[in-house]
Amino acid sequence: MSKERQRRRAEREAERERAAAEAARRNARAARRRALVARFTRWVPRRSGRPGGILARRRREQNAIVAVVFVLVQVVTWINLSSWMERLGVLALSAFLVPVFVTLAFDRRS
């Protein structure tokens, strides 16, 4: 019985050593990859993040509203009009009128 236990123990230890060697290989490979990425990314400028103030949040909301209204106008136009010239005309007209809408709807002069 003790020879059997000794053999199983040796097998477990061999398996542990194989797992440790595999983990060491993975860690070494990950370290090499991190070093390579760090070497190239130090030349890339870092972003400081997007502004999080109340004015920035309000501006993002307003831009989202303008985008949704623009898309809705285009969808309604493309559903209701059959002529391609009319569709493209509405697209061009709405593209030119977006700044007017923004100026009238959201006072951004200040």
C-alpha positions in Angstrom: 0.0 0.0 0.0 2.8 2.5 0.8 4.4 1.9 -2.6 1.1 2.7 -4.3 0.8 5.9 -2.2 4.4 6.8 -3.0 3.7 6.4 -6.8 0.5 8.5 -6.7 2.4 11.2 -4.7 5.2 11.2 -7.3 2.6 11.6 -10.0 0.9 14.5 -8.2 4.2 16.2 -7.7 5.2 15.7 -11.3 1.8 17.2 -12.4 2.3 20.2 -10.1 5.8 20.8 -11.5 4.4 20.6 -15.1 1.6 23.1 -14.1 4.2 25.4 -12.5 6.4 25.3 -15.6 3.4 26.1 -17.8 2.4 29.0 -15.6 6.0 30.3 -15.6 6.0 30.1 -19.5 2.7 32.0 -19.7 3.8 34.6 -17.2 7.1 35.1 -19.1 5.3 35.4 -22.4 2.8 38.0 -20.9 5.7 40.0 -19.4 7.5 40.0 -22.9 4.2 41.2 -24.5 3.6 43.9 -21.9 7.2 45.1 -22.4 6.7 45.2 -26.2 3.4 47.0 -25.9 4.9 49.5 -23.4 7.8 50.2 -25.7 5.5 51.2 -28.6 2.7 52.9 -26.6 5.0 55.4 -24.9 5.1 57.3 -28.2 1.4 57.5 -28.4 -0.1 60.5 -26.7 -2.5 59.7 -23.8 -6.0 61.0 -23.6 -6.9 62.9 -20.5 -10.5 61.6 -20.7 -13.6 63.4 -21.7 -14.8 66.4 -19.7 -17.3 65.5 -17.0 -18.7 68.9 -16.1 -22.3 69.9 -16.3 -21.7 72.0 -19.4 -20.0 69.1 -21.2 -22.9 66.7 -20.2 -25.5 69.2 -21.4 -23.7 69.6 -24.7 -23.5 65.8 -25.2 -27.3 65.6 -24.5 -28.0 68.4 -27.0 -25.8 66.8 -29.6 -27.7 63.5 -29.1 -31.0 65.3 -29.5 -29.9 66.9 -32.7 -28.6 63.6 -34.1 -31.9 61.8 -33.2 -34.0 64.6 -34.8 -31.8 64.5 -38.0 -32.2 60.7 -38.3 -35.9 60.8 -37.7 -36.4 63.5 -40.4 -34.4 61.3 -42.8 -36.3 58.1 -41.9 -39.7 59.8 -42.3 -38.6 61.4 -45.6 -37.3 58.2 -47.0 -40.5 56.4 -46.1 -42.9 59.0 -47.4 -41.2 60.2 -50.5 -40.7 58.0 -53.5 -38.4 60.2 -55.7 -34.7 60.0 -55.2 -34.2 63.6 -56.0 -36.7 64.7 -53.3 -35.0 62.4 -50.8 -31.5 63.7 -51.6 -32.9 67.3 -51.6 -34.3 66.8 -48.1 -31.0 65.3 -47.0 -29.0 68.3 -48.3 -31.5 70.8 -46.9 -31.5 69.2 -43.5 -27.7 69.1 -43.5 -27.6 72.8 -44.1 -30.4 73.5 -41.6 -28.8 71.6 -38.7 -26.7 74.5 -37.6 -29.7 76.8 -37.8 -31.7 74.4 -35.7 -28.9 74.2 -33.1 -28.6 77.9 -32.9 -32.3 78.5 -32.5 -33.0 75.5 -30.1 -29.9 75.7 -27.9 -28.4 79.1 -27.2 -24.7 78.5 -27.5 -23.5 82.1 -28.0 -22.3 82.4 -24.4 
